[in-house]
């Protein structure tokens, strides 16, 4: 069985983590977060890839490219979470598990940041745990994969019983 694959998509300004508003985002870089996620993915025998763009259309393209290629998406749409119907539609269209991540607690910030247009089409949203949010999202995706595997095994067992 091939390794399950996770695509991590980072939205605008995530590439400048560590330099950007440490009060909300801390001092850790995007690369350091990715290295932590790689370590966890390797321990769980998963492949993980990373993509970052400041451009909405590139993010939509990357989400679409995940169809049939990846088993799950972890996304920090950043400011696009609050504005992008295009990203929301792409996430909905790929029909694979998606977890939305925000390092800051968007529900405790400015009013315009408190509503996510993308979260309703995801399996869940993790926000407010700083860099740990990504680790928790990776754990969440591992759990989703385990649940999918369990359901498939149950369905296969039920199918085998019916054939007898």
C-alpha positions as CSV (number, residue, x, y, z in Angstrom):
1,X,0.0,0.0,0.0
2,X,1.4,3.4,-1.0
3,X,2.1,6.0,1.7
4,X,-0.7,8.4,2.3
5,X,0.1,12.0,1.2
6,X,-0.6,15.3,2.8
7,X,-0.3,18.7,1.1
8,X,0.3,21.7,3.3
9,X,-0.8,24.9,1.7
10,X,0.4,28.2,3.2
11,X,-1.3,31.4,2.3
12,X,-0.2,35.0,2.1
13,X,2.5,36.3,4.5
14,X,3.2,32.9,6.1
15,X,6.5,32.9,4.3
16,X,7.6,35.8,6.6
17,X,6.8,34.0,9.9
18,X,9.4,34.8,12.5
19,X,9.6,38.4,11.2
20,X,5.9,39.2,11.1
21,X,4.1,40.5,14.2
22,X,5.5,38.2,16.8
23,X,2.7,39.2,19.2
24,X,0.3,37.1,17.1
25,X,2.6,34.6,15.3
26,X,5.7,34.1,17.5
27,X,9.3,34.0,16.4
28,X,9.3,30.6,14.5
29,X,9.9,30.5,10.8
30,X,7.7,28.7,8.3
31,X,10.6,26.4,7.5
32,X,10.9,25.4,11.2
33,X,7.2,24.6,11.3
34,X,7.5,22.5,8.2
35,X,10.5,20.6,9.7
36,X,8.4,19.8,12.7
37,X,5.5,18.5,10.5
38,X,8.0,16.4,8.4
39,X,9.2,14.7,11.6
40,X,5.7,13.8,12.7
41,X,4.7,12.7,9.2
42,X,7.8,10.5,8.9
43,X,7.0,8.9,12.3
44,X,3.5,8.1,11.0
45,X,4.9,6.8,7.7
46,X,3.2,9.6,5.6
47,X,4.5,11.7,2.8
48,X,4.1,15.4,3.3
49,X,4.7,18.3,0.8
50,X,4.6,22.0,1.3
51,X,3.4,24.9,-0.9
52,X,3.2,28.7,-0.1
53,X,1.8,31.5,-2.2
54,X,0.7,35.0,-1.6
55,X,-1.6,34.7,-4.7
56,X,-5.1,33.5,-4.5
57,X,-5.2,31.9,-7.9
58,X,-2.0,29.9,-7.3
59,X,-3.6,28.5,-4.1
60,X,-6.7,27.5,-6.0
61,X,-4.5,25.8,-8.6
62,X,-2.6,23.9,-6.0
63,X,-5.8,22.8,-4.2
64,X,-7.1,21.5,-7.6
65,X,-3.8,19.7,-8.3
66,X,-4.3,17.7,-5.0
67,X,-7.3,15.8,-6.5
68,X,-6.2,12.2,-7.0
69,X,-2.7,13.0,-5.9
70,X,-3.0,13.7,-2.1
71,X,-5.1,12.1,0.6
72,X,-5.5,15.2,2.7
73,X,-4.8,19.0,2.8
74,X,-3.7,21.1,5.7
75,X,-4.2,24.7,4.8
76,X,-3.6,28.1,6.4
77,X,-5.4,30.3,4.0
78,X,-4.4,33.3,6.2
79,X,-6.3,36.4,5.2
80,X,-8.0,34.5,2.3
81,X,-9.9,32.5,4.9
82,X,-12.0,35.6,5.5
83,X,-12.4,36.7,1.9
84,X,-12.0,33.9,-0.7
85,X,-15.0,32.1,-2.1
86,X,-12.7,30.8,-4.8
87,X,-10.5,28.9,-2.3
88,X,-13.6,27.7,-0.4
89,X,-15.1,26.4,-3.7
90,X,-11.8,24.6,-4.6
91,X,-11.5,23.0,-1.1
92,X,-15.1,21.8,-1.5
93,X,-14.5,20.4,-5.0
94,X,-11.5,18.2,-4.2
95,X,-13.5,16.0,-1.9
96,X,-10.6,15.0,0.3
97,X,-10.1,15.8,4.0
98,X,-9.0,19.3,4.8
99,X,-8.0,20.9,8.1
100,X,-7.8,24.7,8.3
101,X,-5.0,26.1,10.5
102,X,-4.5,29.5,12.0
103,X,-1.7,30.3,14.4
104,X,-3.5,33.1,16.2
105,X,-7.0,32.7,17.7
106,X,-9.0,34.3,14.9
107,X,-12.0,34.4,17.2
108,X,-10.3,36.8,19.6
109,X,-9.0,39.2,17.0
110,X,-10.6,41.9,14.9
111,X,-14.2,41.3,13.9
112,X,-13.3,40.9,10.2
113,X,-11.0,38.0,11.1
114,X,-13.5,36.1,13.2
115,X,-15.5,34.6,10.3
116,X,-13.8,32.0,8.1
117,X,-15.4,31.5,4.7
118,X,-13.3,28.4,4.2
119,X,-13.8,26.6,7.5
120,X,-17.3,25.3,6.8
121,X,-16.0,23.1,4.0
122,X,-13.2,21.6,6.1
123,X,-13.2,18.7,8.5
124,X,-12.2,21.1,11.2
125,X,-10.3,24.3,12.1
126,X,-7.4,24.6,14.6
127,X,-6.6,28.1,15.7
128,X,-4.8,29.9,18.5
129,X,-2.1,27.5,19.4
130,X,0.8,29.2,17.6
131,X,3.1,26.8,15.8
132,X,1.5,23.9,17.7
133,X,-1.6,24.5,15.6
134,X,0.3,22.8,12.7
135,X,1.4,19.8,14.8
136,X,-2.2,19.4,16.0
137,X,-3.5,19.6,12.4
138,X,-1.0,16.9,11.4
139,X,-2.2,14.7,14.3
140,X,-5.8,15.4,13.2
141,X,-5.1,14.3,9.7
142,X,-3.4,11.1,10.9
143,X,-6.6,10.4,12.9
144,X,-8.8,11.1,9.9
145,X,-6.8,8.7,7.8
146,X,-7.2,6.0,10.6
147,X,-10.9,6.6,10.7
148,X,-11.2,6.3,6.9
149,X,-9.1,3.1,7.0
150,X,-11.3,1.6,9.7
151,X,-14.5,2.4,7.8
152,X,-13.1,0.9,4.6
153,X,-12.1,-2.3,6.5
154,X,-15.6,-2.5,8.0
155,X,-17.1,-2.1,4.6
156,X,-14.8,-4.7,3.1
157,X,-15.6,-7.2,5.9
158,X,-19.3,-6.6,5.4
159,X,-19.0,-7.2,1.6
160,X,-17.1,-10.4,2.2
161,X,-19.8,-11.6,4.6
162,X,-22.5,-10.9,2.0
163,X,-20.6,-12.8,-0.7
164,X,-20.6,-16.0,1.4
